[in-house]
Amino acid sequence: MAPIPLGAIAGLIMNATASYLITGRLFHRYQQKTAATWRPESWRHHLFAMLLQAIAGAGIGWLFVFCGAPSIGFTLVELAAAIWIVLVACILIQALYVNWHVGFVVGLVLDWSVFIAGVLLVCGWFGAR
């Protein structure tokens, strides 16, 4: 199967499992400590978040193809590290300006780390040439 739809599917699965467990369960108490920062949640917010994570997964799948579809190994780890550095920098920049609890930021970094690793492993396992 092509890596871009694989990435999108993996993104949806990662959202429904890992993101729910990490952000929704393990680190949610830290989100509650800065309640004034957050909007009320609704099913529309969660649906839109799932769509955005599917798009992020497809984007990682596209980057995987753009970098030559490396098989599971050191090159794939390098790609994951490069994506991780960019994403964590974005999260930390946002954390400077938004009133997030440090525990929530740690959870968010962990959540996206698992997301990146999961999508790239799926792409590497099923989509490498």
N, C-alpha and C positions, 0 to 999 in steps of 0.2 A: 504494500500500500504506500502511497505517496506520503512523505513526511509532513506536509502542511496540514492535510486533514487529520493525520495521526496526532499532530500537535494540538489541534483544536479539540479532538476527542479526549486526548489525555488531559488537556486543560479543564474540560468539563468534569472529568472524573476526579482530578485533583481538587477541584473546587468543591465537589460534593462530598469528598472524604477528608482529605488532609486539611484543607482550609477550614472546614466545619469543626474538625477536632482541635486544631491548633488555635485559631482565632476565636471560633465560636464557643469553645469549651475551656481549654486550658488557660488562655490569656484574657478571657472576657471580663474577669473581675477587675483587671487593670483599666480596661476601657470604661467600666462603670465609675471609676474614681475621678474621671474628668467628664462627668455627664453633660456639662454645659457645652462641650465641644461637639456633641453628636446630635444628629437629626433623629427623629423617631423612625424606627425600622418598619418596613412593610414588605409584602411579597414582591412588589415592583422593584424595590431596591435590591433584593436578593436575586431576582431574575436578571436585572441589568448587570449586577456583579458577575453572574454566571456567564452572561454574554461577553463581558469584557475579558474575563479570564479565558474563555474560548478563543477570543481574538488574540490575547497574549500568547496562548499556546500555539496558535497558528503562526504568529510572528516568530516564535522561537523555532518552529518547524521550518519556516522560510529561511531563517538565519542558519539553521543546520544545513539546508540544501546549499545556500550561498557559500558556506565554508567547506563545501566538498563532501558532505554527508559522511563524516568520519565514523568508523565503527567504534564500538565500545573500547576505550583505551585512553591513553594519555592525551591525544588530541581532543577527544570529547571532554575530558576533564578541563583542559585549557579553555575550551569554548564555554563551558559552564562557569568557570572562574571569571572570564571576561564579562559574561552577562550578569553574574552575581555582583561584581564590583560596581557596574553601572547602576544596577537596581538598588543596591544598598546605599550608594551615594545619593540617589534620588530620595529614598525613604528618610535618610538622616537629614538631608536638607529640609524636607518638609517638617521633620520633628523639631527643627530649630525654631520654626515659626508657628506651629500649631501646638496647642496645649494638650499634648499626648503624654500619658504616664510612661515612664521609661520601661516598665514591664510590658506595656502594649507594644512599644517600639521593638523590643526584643522578640515578642511573639510575631509581629509582622515580618521581621527579618527572617525568622525561622520558617514561617509560613511560605514566604516567597522562595526561600532556599530549597525547601522540599518541593515546591511547585516546579522550579527550574530543573532540579535533578530528575524529578519524575518525568517531565515532558521530554527532556533530552535522552533519558534512558529508553523511553518508548520509541523515540525517533531512531536512536542508535541500534536498538534491538530489531525493530521491524522495518526500518527505512534505509539502513545503510546499504550501499552498493556492494 
